[in-house]
């Protein structure tokens, strides 16, 4: 109990505001704890199960509010305003589509492909709506975020470009990724202030190249290390002719390979988070992300072990650990006072009207 | 009694924060300091209690207060009669969380053992046969391309086997329409039912059994799968378990999520086999013979496929199945 006292009681009010002068980086902090989130998680889980999933929308609101309320920047926290009913509606739609898709391919290939077309037409729209929903329902210091990208552009980045990348034998994947992020960040705003995105496609190609080189290099090293043992296994005529030692080697090989594939994702994720946030601005304010791949791998692997050993009870602790590290590696480099942001007058007007109620949240984050 | 609580006020129009203090007089919250404002308590929304996060009090127009002295604020809330919701009280106490954990475990366990099989069975029987047929429509064509070849058995023999089975009575009325399909197999002796209502009988199993009574018993077992709507039931159960595992472990790793799915689904598979065995025994009995032919088919198949581990197996071990049938007699 003592440890919490200084944090919550007497935050130096005015000192904080002066600290936000030009150039002084403001670190993001995350005050959530695994044990507190565990309690929220387990209650959410119970209520979700006994209500056959209906409560999951309320659970999402509680979870998001918990994470937002514990994310702090320059002495203030974020807030989430999503309505559980809108989230529930979105989840029902997504579930119906997912179910229809799964059944369609069992009925016939033609039905499956027809359903694929329907999904292709709907998913960009849903992604667009959920971006609006997520940003509009997030706030900091009482000012809502917002998203102004058009539906046409959403179809371009979420449908046309992915199809082109598939046709280009994935050569366009980094470009597509860059365009998606540019679409998301360029059209986001905080109150009346716009975000902007400045990473050129070349930077994404470089990140993908580095990640592929690391991933393939590691896999090659593992293959070489186990090469002799595996060749011996093949000579012995497969598993039936092999002794327990050879089978043990094979299992070890698969485990190491899986661990590598599993730890490669954090590397990729690190490169991307740093690239994306180091090139995003809010008005004239800049962001900085200093995620380190080694630390991310360590967190991901220890989380996996913890979750498997505890049969899942470690999940909330794992989520908090990852989030805390990701958030606390970020800072905002202000170019002036953080008191000067204004709410978007137009958005304020429509927020109370019908526009906001129509929004629908689908849990698709790309 | 008049508690004065330091807070920051955000007006919802700019990101500026105003140091203020909050007091409550006659069920009206009064803000003083850099901003003056009053609002009836009934119109304010207090954020849920969290251990580390600051609590907020939101006005109807979106302006809000960030409370700086949580201890004094708690005292104030107590005097105004504000109560945490049931969910929040549960989340904020270890006793509540442990109770939630125990209940979750019990609900999951009972759900897996009883509720899900019962609900999936009910849904499968309530769905029209047509739904099942539609879903399995192309399965045989798929198998024909990959695993099956046309039967090499003389047509007269095939017709005789099919006619003999058709002439048997089912243990209870309402058996679905079915068709016995003869195939040569690339995967050894086998017989299985498809959602489309086809029962595939391979030449190899007929040769292996070399005993038409046993072939009839095998067909009765497969008809049992169709009559009990096991295929639809298994599909529903598998989907539900997969969804639950994805909710629990999906964020972590899809490999980790698929392990419990497969393990848990195997129990349902073995349960379905036992039910189909019971059905076959009942069908044999209804036609005036004992379960001996079914037992012979298990013994012959076990000799062929060898003894498999009872764990990680989609079928119960043959010895157990035989024992079950004998003891039920």
Contacts between the chains, C-beta under 8 A, distances in Angstrom:
chain1	res1	chain2	res2	distance
A	4	B	51	6.8
A	4	B	52	6.5
A	7	B	52	6.9
A	8	B	52	7.3
A	8	B	54	6.6
A	8	B	68	7.8
A	8	B	70	5.3
A	9	B	68	7.2
A	9	B	69	6.0
A	9	B	70	7.3
A	9	B	71	7.3
A	10	B	68	7.1
A	10	B	69	7.9
A	11	B	68	5.8
A	13	B	6	7.8
A	13	B	8	7.0
A	13	B	17	8.0
A	13	B	19	4.9
A	13	B	68	7.5
A	14	B	19	7.2
A	17	B	17	7.3
A	31	B	52	4.0
A	31	B	53	6.4
A	32	B	52	6.6
A	32	B	53	7.7
A	33	B	51	6.9
A	33	B	52	6.4
A	36	B	50	7.1
A	36	B	51	4.9
A	36	B	52	7.1
A	38	B	97	6.8
A	39	B	90	7.9
A	39	B	91	5.0
A	39	B	92	7.0
A	39	B	93	7.7
A	39	B	94	7.1
A	39	B	96	7.3
A	39	B	97	3.8
A	39	B	100	7.8
A	40	B	91	4.9
A	42	B	97	5.4
A	42	B	100	4.7
A	42	B	101	5.1
A	42	B	104	6.4
A	43	B	87	6.2
A	43	B	90	5.1
A	43	B	91	4.9
A	43	B	96	7.0
A	43	B	97	6.6
A	43	B	100	4.7
A	45	B	100	7.6
A	45	B	104	5.6
A	46	B	100	4.5
A	46	B	101	7.9
A	46	B	103	5.5
A	46	B	104	4.5
A	46	B	107	7.1
A	47	B	87	7.2
A	48	B	247	7.7
A	49	B	104	6.4
A	49	B	107	5.5
A	49	B	108	6.8
A	49	B	111	7.4
A	50	B	107	6.2
A	56	B	247	7.9
A	62	B	48	7.7
A	62	B	87	7.6
A	62	B	91	7.8
A	65	B	47	7.7
A	65	B	48	7.3
A	66	B	50	6.4
A	66	B	53	7.4
A	69	B	47	7.1
A	69	B	50	5.9
A	69	B	53	3.7
A	69	B	54	7.4
A	69	B	56	7.9
A	70	B	50	7.2
A	70	B	52	5.9
A	70	B	53	4.9
A	76	B	8	7.4
A	76	B	10	7.9
A	76	B	17	6.8
A	76	B	66	6.8
A	77	B	53	6.2
A	77	B	54	6.2
A	77	B	66	7.4
A	79	B	56	6.9
A	79	B	64	7.8
A	102	B	239	7.7
A	103	B	135	6.6
A	106	B	135	4.4
A	106	B	136	7.4
A	107	B	134	5.2
A	107	B	135	6.2
A	107	B	137	6.4
A	108	B	137	6.2
A	108	B	138	5.9
A	109	B	138	7.4
A	140	B	15	7.3
A	141	B	10	5.1
A	141	B	15	4.2
A	141	B	16	7.9
A	141	B	17	6.5
A	142	B	10	3.3
A	142	B	11	6.7
A	142	B	12	4.4
A	142	B	13	8.0
A	142	B	15	7.4
A	142	B	62	6.6
A	142	B	63	6.3
A	142	B	64	5.6
A	143	B	10	7.9
A	143	B	12	7.0
A	143	B	13	7.9
A	143	B	14	7.3
A	143	B	15	5.4
A	191	B	14	7.9
A	191	B	15	7.1
A	258	B	255	6.9
A	262	B	253	6.6
A	303	B	252	7.2
A	304	B	252	6.4
A	304	B	253	6.5
A	304	B	256	7.2
A	307	B	249	7.2
A	307	B	252	5.3
A	307	B	256	7.1
A	308	B	256	6.5
A	312	B	248	5.4
A	312	B	249	6.3
A	313	B	101	8.0
A	315	B	248	7.3
A	315	B	249	7.7
A	315	B	251	7.5
A	315	B	252	6.9
A	318	B	252	7.3
A	319	B	251	7.4
A	338	B	15	6.1
A	339	B	14	7.1
A	339	B	15	5.8
A	339	B	16	4.1
A	339	B	17	6.9
A	340	B	14	7.3
A	340	B	15	7.0
A	340	B	16	7.5
A	341	B	14	6.4
A	341	B	15	3.8
A	342	B	13	6.7
A	342	B	14	5.2
A	342	B	15	7.8
A	343	B	12	6.3
A	343	B	13	5.0
A	343	B	14	6.9
A	348	B	13	8.0
